Amino acid sequence: MREKVKKGIKLALKKRGVEAEVIERTVTRVENGLHDKGQAVVPSSVVGEMVMSELREIDEVAYLRFASVCDDFVSVSQFKRAAEKLKK
């Protein structure tokens, strides 16, 4: 699970100038948050929400990249809504 989360975060942050150490800490926070839930199986949507929450604090573009895949955007209007949500 850790490697899959890390891969998704790295992809969202590609060419964004975020240091590898920041990525590692982010993956660790997500992993710890999942362990804190105390569930043997955690839905991928929960993992995605946790990652998006972390990315929102690190880089807004990375957040939008990840959200567009995680939430399966199919239109520009969905992308615009996510961007507007960021502004709030």
TIRO-2110 file (N, C-alpha, C; in Angstrom, 1 decimal):
// TIRO-2110
0.8, -1.2, 0.0, N, 1, A
0.0, 0.0, 0.0, CA, 1, A
0.9, 1.3, 0.0, C, 1, A
1.9, 1.2, 0.8, N, 2, A
2.8, 2.4, 0.9, CA, 2, A
3.3, 2.8, -0.4, C, 2, A
3.8, 1.9, -1.2, N, 3, A
4.4, 2.2, -2.5, CA, 3, A
3.4, 2.7, -3.5, C, 3, A
2.2, 2.2, -3.4, N, 4, A
1.1, 2.7, -4.3, CA, 4, A
0.8, 4.2, -4.0, C, 4, A
0.7, 4.5, -2.7, N, 5, A
0.4, 5.8, -2.3, CA, 5, A
1.5, 6.7, -2.7, C, 5, A
2.7, 6.3, -2.4, N, 6, A
3.9, 7.1, -2.8, CA, 6, A
4.0, 7.3, -4.3, C, 6, A
3.7, 6.3, -5.1, N, 7, A
3.7, 6.5, -6.5, CA, 7, A
2.7, 7.6, -7.0, C, 7, A
1.5, 7.5, -6.4, N, 8, A
0.4, 8.5, -6.8, CA, 8, A
0.8, 9.9, -6.4, C, 8, A
1.4, 10.0, -5.2, N, 9, A
1.9, 11.4, -4.7, CA, 9, A
3.0, 11.9, -5.6, C, 9, A
3.9, 11.0, -5.9, N, 10, A
5.1, 11.5, -6.7, CA, 10, A
4.6, 11.9, -8.1, C, 10, A
3.6, 11.2, -8.6, N, 11, A
3.1, 11.5, -10.0, CA, 11, A
2.4, 12.9, -9.9, C, 11, A
1.6, 13.1, -8.9, N, 12, A
0.9, 14.4, -8.7, CA, 12, A
1.9, 15.5, -8.6, C, 12, A
3.0, 15.3, -7.9, N, 13, A
4.0, 16.3, -7.6, CA, 13, A
5.1, 16.4, -8.7, C, 13, A
5.0, 15.6, -9.7, N, 14, A
6.0, 15.6, -10.8, CA, 14, A
6.2, 17.0, -11.3, C, 14, A
7.5, 17.4, -11.4, N, 15, A
7.9, 18.7, -11.9, CA, 15, A
7.4, 19.9, -11.0, C, 15, A
7.1, 19.6, -9.8, N, 16, A
6.6, 20.7, -8.9, CA, 16, A
7.6, 21.2, -8.0, C, 16, A
8.8, 20.6, -8.0, N, 17, A
9.9, 21.1, -7.1, CA, 17, A
9.8, 20.7, -5.7, C, 17, A
9.1, 19.7, -5.4, N, 18, A
8.9, 19.3, -4.0, CA, 18, A
9.9, 18.2, -3.6, C, 18, A
10.6, 18.4, -2.5, N, 19, A
11.7, 17.5, -2.1, CA, 19, A
11.2, 16.1, -1.8, C, 19, A
12.1, 15.2, -2.0, N, 20, A
11.8, 13.8, -1.7, CA, 20, A
11.4, 13.6, -0.2, C, 20, A
12.1, 14.3, 0.6, N, 21, A
11.8, 14.2, 2.1, CA, 21, A
10.4, 14.6, 2.4, C, 21, A
9.9, 15.6, 1.7, N, 22, A
8.5, 16.0, 1.9, CA, 22, A
7.5, 14.9, 1.5, C, 22, A
7.9, 14.3, 0.4, N, 23, A
7.0, 13.2, -0.1, CA, 23, A
7.0, 12.0, 0.9, C, 23, A
8.2, 11.7, 1.4, N, 24, A
8.3, 10.6, 2.4, CA, 24, A
7.5, 10.9, 3.6, C, 24, A
7.6, 12.1, 4.1, N, 25, A
6.8, 12.5, 5.3, CA, 25, A
5.3, 12.4, 5.0, C, 25, A
4.9, 12.8, 3.8, N, 26, A
3.5, 12.8, 3.5, CA, 26, A
3.0, 11.4, 3.4, C, 26, A
3.8, 10.5, 2.8, N, 27, A
3.4, 9.1, 2.7, CA, 27, A
3.3, 8.5, 4.1, C, 27, A
4.2, 8.8, 5.0, N, 28, A
4.2, 8.3, 6.3, CA, 28, A
2.9, 8.8, 7.1, C, 28, A
2.6, 10.1, 6.9, N, 29, A
1.4, 10.6, 7.6, CA, 29, A
0.1, 9.9, 7.1, C, 29, A
0.0, 9.7, 5.8, N, 30, A
-1.1, 8.9, 5.2, CA, 30, A
-1.1, 7.5, 5.8, C, 30, A
0.0, 6.9, 5.8, N, 31, A
0.1, 5.5, 6.3, CA, 31, A
-0.3, 5.4, 7.8, C, 31, A
0.2, 6.4, 8.6, N, 32, A
-0.2, 6.4, 10.0, CA, 32, A
-1.6, 6.7, 10.2, C, 32, A
-2.2, 7.6, 9.4, N, 33, A
-3.6, 7.9, 9.5, CA, 33, A
-4.5, 6.7, 9.2, C, 33, A
-4.0, 5.9, 8.2, N, 34, A
-4.7, 4.6, 7.9, CA, 34, A
-4.7, 3.6, 9.0, C, 34, A
-3.5, 3.5, 9.6, N, 35, A
-3.3, 2.6, 10.8, CA, 35, A
-4.2, 3.1, 12.0, C, 35, A
-4.3, 4.4, 12.2, N, 36, A
-5.1, 4.9, 13.3, CA, 36, A
-6.6, 4.6, 13.1, C, 36, A
-7.0, 4.3, 11.9, N, 37, A
-8.4, 4.0, 11.7, CA, 37, A
-8.7, 2.6, 12.3, C, 37, A
-7.7, 1.8, 12.4, N, 38, A
-7.9, 0.5, 13.1, CA, 38, A
-8.7, -0.5, 12.2, C, 38, A
-8.8, -0.3, 10.9, N, 39, A
-9.5, -1.2, 10.1, CA, 39, A
-8.6, -2.1, 9.3, C, 39, A
-8.9, -3.3, 9.1, N, 40, A
-8.1, -4.2, 8.3, CA, 40, A
-8.1, -3.8, 6.8, C, 40, A
-9.3, -3.4, 6.4, N, 41, A
-9.5, -3.0, 5.0, CA, 41, A
-10.0, -1.6, 5.0, C, 41, A
-9.3, -0.7, 4.2, N, 42, A
-9.8, 0.7, 4.1, CA, 42, A
-10.1, 0.9, 2.6, C, 42, A
-11.3, 1.5, 2.4, N, 43, A
-11.7, 1.7, 1.0, CA, 43, A
-10.7, 2.7, 0.3, C, 43, A
-10.5, 2.5, -1.0, N, 44, A
-9.6, 3.3, -1.7, CA, 44, A
-10.0, 4.8, -1.7, C, 44, A
-11.3, 5.0, -1.6, N, 45, A
-11.8, 6.4, -1.6, CA, 45, A
-11.3, 7.1, -0.3, C, 45, A
-11.2, 6.4, 0.8, N, 46, A
-10.7, 7.0, 2.0, CA, 46, A
-9.2, 7.3, 1.9, C, 46, A
-8.5, 6.4, 1.3, N, 47, A
-7.1, 6.6, 1.1, CA, 47, A
-6.9, 7.9, 0.2, C, 47, A
-7.7, 7.9, -0.9, N, 48, A
-7.7, 9.1, -1.8, CA, 48, A
-8.0, 10.4, -1.1, C, 48, A
-8.9, 10.4, -0.3, N, 49, A
-9.3, 11.6, 0.5, CA, 49, A
-8.2, 12.0, 1.4, C, 49, A
-7.5, 11.1, 2.0, N, 50, A
-6.4, 11.4, 2.9, CA, 50, A
-5.2, 12.0, 2.1, C, 50, A
-4.9, 11.4, 0.9, N, 51, A
-3.9, 11.9, 0.1, CA, 51, A
-4.2, 13.3, -0.4, C, 51, A
-5.4, 13.5, -0.8, N, 52, A
-5.8, 14.8, -1.3, CA, 52, A
-5.7, 15.9, -0.2, C, 52, A
-6.1, 15.5, 1.0, N, 53, A
-5.9, 16.4, 2.1, CA, 53, A
-4.5, 16.9, 2.3, C, 53, A
-3.6, 15.9, 2.2, N, 54, A
-2.2, 16.2, 2.4, CA, 54, A
-1.7, 17.1, 1.2, C, 54, A
-2.0, 16.7, 0.0, N, 55, A
-1.6, 17.4, -1.2, CA, 55, A
-2.1, 18.8, -1.2, C, 55, A
-3.3, 19.0, -0.7, N, 56, A
-3.8, 20.4, -0.6, CA, 56, A
-2.9, 21.3, 0.1, C, 56, A
-2.3, 20.8, 1.2, N, 57, A
-1.4, 21.6, 2.0, CA, 57, A
0.0, 21.8, 1.4, C, 57, A
0.4, 20.9, 0.5, N, 58, A
1.7, 21.0, -0.1, CA, 58, A
1.7, 21.8, -1.4, C, 58, A
0.8, 21.5, -2.3, N, 59, A
0.8, 22.1, -3.6, CA, 59, A
-0.6, 22.0, -4.3, C, 59, A
-1.1, 23.1, -4.6, N, 60, A
-2.5, 23.1, -5.1, CA, 60, A
-2.6, 22.5, -6.5, C, 60, A
-1.6, 22.6, -7.3, N, 61, A
-1.6, 22.0, -8.7, CA, 61, A
-1.6, 20.5, -8.5, C, 61, A
-0.7, 20.0, -7.6, N, 62, A
-0.7, 18.5, -7.4, CA, 62, A
-2.0, 18.0, -6.8, C, 62, A
-2.6, 18.8, -5.9, N, 63, A
-3.9, 18.4, -5.4, CA, 63, A
-4.9, 18.2, -6.6, C, 63, A
-4.9, 19.2, -7.5, N, 64, A
-5.9, 19.1, -8.6, CA, 64, A
-5.6, 18.0, -9.5, C, 64, A
-4.3, 17.7, -9.8, N, 65, A
-3.9, 16.6, -10.6, CA, 65, A
-4.4, 15.3, -10.0, C, 65, A
-4.1, 15.1, -8.7, N, 66, A
-4.5, 13.9, -8.0, CA, 66, A
-6.1, 13.8, -7.9, C, 66, A
-6.7, 14.9, -7.6, N, 67, A
-8.2, 14.9, -7.5, CA, 67, A
-8.8, 14.5, -8.8, C, 67, A
-8.2, 15.0, -9.9, N, 68, A
-8.8, 14.7, -11.3, CA, 68, A
-8.8, 13.2, -11.6, C, 68, A
-7.8, 12.5, -11.1, N, 69, A
-7.7, 11.0, -11.3, CA, 69, A
-8.6, 10.3, -10.2, C, 69, A
-8.4, 10.7, -9.0, N, 70, A
-9.1, 10.0, -7.9, CA, 70, A
-10.6, 10.2, -8.0, C, 70, A
-11.0, 11.4, -8.3, N, 71, A
-12.5, 11.6, -8.4, CA, 71, A
-13.0, 11.4, -9.9, C, 71, A
-12.1, 10.9, -10.7, N, 72, A
-12.5, 10.5, -12.1, CA, 72, A
-13.2, 11.6, -12.8, C, 72, A
-12.6, 12.8, -12.9, N, 73, A
-13.2, 14.0, -13.6, CA, 73, A
-13.4, 13.6, -15.1, C, 73, A
-14.6, 13.9, -15.6, N, 74, A
-14.9, 13.6, -17.0, CA, 74, A
-15.3, 14.9, -17.7, C, 74, A
-15.2, 16.1, -17.0, N, 75, A
-15.5, 17.3, -17.7, CA, 75, A
-14.7, 18.4, -17.1, C, 75, A
-14.6, 19.5, -17.8, N, 76, A
-13.8, 20.7, -17.4, CA, 76, A
-14.6, 21.3, -16.2, C, 76, A
-15.9, 21.2, -16.2, N, 77, A
-16.7, 21.8, -15.1, CA, 77, A
-16.3, 21.1, -13.8, C, 77, A
-16.0, 19.9, -13.7, N, 78, A
-15.6, 19.2, -12.5, CA, 78, A
-14.3, 19.7, -12.0, C, 78, A
-13.4, 19.9, -13.0, N, 79, A
-12.1, 20.5, -12.7, CA, 79, A
-12.2, 21.9, -12.1, C, 79, A
-13.1, 22.7, -12.7, N, 80, A
-13.3, 24.1, -12.3, CA, 80, A
-13.9, 24.1, -10.8, C, 80, A
-14.8, 23.2, -10.6, N, 81, A
-15.4, 23.1, -9.2, CA, 81, A
-14.4, 22.8, -8.2, C, 81, A
-13.5, 21.8, -8.5, N, 82, A
-12.4, 21.5, -7.6, CA, 82, A
-11.5, 22.7, -7.4, C, 82, A
-11.2, 23.4, -8.4, N, 83, A
-10.3, 24.6, -8.3, CA, 83, A
-11.0, 25.7, -7.4, C, 83, A
-12.3, 25.9, -7.6, N, 84, A
-13.1, 26.8, -6.8, CA, 84, A
-13.1, 26.4, -5.4, C, 84, A
-13.2, 25.1, -5.1, N, 85, A
-13.2, 24.6, -3.7, CA, 85, A
-11.8, 24.9, -3.1, C, 85, A
-10.8, 24.9, -3.8, N, 86, A
-9.4, 25.2, -3.3, CA, 86, A
-9.4, 26.7, -2.9, C, 86, A
-10.0, 27.5, -3.6, N, 87, A
-10.0, 29.0, -3.2, CA, 87, A
-10.6, 29.3, -1.9, C, 87, A
-11.5, 28.5, -1.5, N, 88, A
-12.3, 28.7, -0.2, CA, 88, A
-11.4, 28.4, 1.0, C, 88, A
END
